[in-house]
Amino acid sequence: MKILRRSLLAAALLTPALSAFAAPLVMGFSQVGAESEWRTANTASVKAAAKEAGITLKFADAQQKQENQVKAIRSYIAQKVDVIAFSPVVESGWDTVLKEAKAAGIPVILTDRAVKVADPSLYVTFIGSDFVEEGRKAGKWVLERAAKAPGGALNIVELQGTVGSAPAIDRKKGFEEVIKANAKLQIIRSQSGEFTRAKGKEVMESFLKQRDKKIDILFAHNDDMAIGAIQAIEEAGLKPGQDIAIVSIDGVRGAFEAMKAGKLNVTVECNPLLGPQLMQLAKDIVAKKPVEKRITVTEGVYTADVAAKELPNRKY
Ligand code: GZL
């Protein structure tokens, strides 16, 4: 009996010390790509936070291709990582690979973008923004501008994000939900600019070439496409931010610089700095602590008149 008591005591005394030497938590992370300033800032936040948290990070850039994300997740399963985190490039097509992760007993965290799956137990939690609300905020700004504009229809063109992605679907949904309050506001053209500057410029050029209707407002699902469109508008001999008012989303540094130059009117913030919260979530999940199913971050709206003052405070 004495021997048993002594060995239990020894185990109790040693456990904290041993846990200090436990192998570091290993996270497999599949990132969408490097398509925008927002994504670059998001990647930097994840990598810095993993280092800070002492988490070993395996990181893969999918170059905006779903098949590359599926491959990366499968490789993390094969490597038996402790936790998988990813930002799904599109909402659908994840059930099979997430079932494989669940069968392997590896918890999955959705970060930034959400998925549509038949069984929500295939992921532990989602941390990111409320994209519908971001679309509503953009719509509210357009409503307020329209209320001040005399006369007839206000024609809107829309640069959508990646087709099938949660931000593109939800931002459009929130925007349309709000602007329908004013029949003068019409979306006359809408096409994906794939969240990139280059494609945003190219699509805006095509919008500008169709001269049957005047363009009054551009709604871009992210700042990078808005910045590309600004180039197209200037090359067409028009003044961005004046001849064509521009509302976009993300709140990246490039947007503040464009607002300071009077070329962009407003940006709706979408916070990419999710790294620290993600790493804490991973630790809590591995430690079997309960976590919320959906964690959204609070975000603001920045108009051109505050851009110069706010620019030095921007963290991304
Ligand atoms: C939003 C994020 C979007 C950004 C784009 O959380 O998924 O993807 O708005 C980025 O800039 O490409």
Residues whose N, C-alpha, C, O or C-beta is under 5 A from the ligand:
A	BS01	GZL	E35 S36 W38 R39 D112 R113 P167 F195 H221 N222 I249 D250
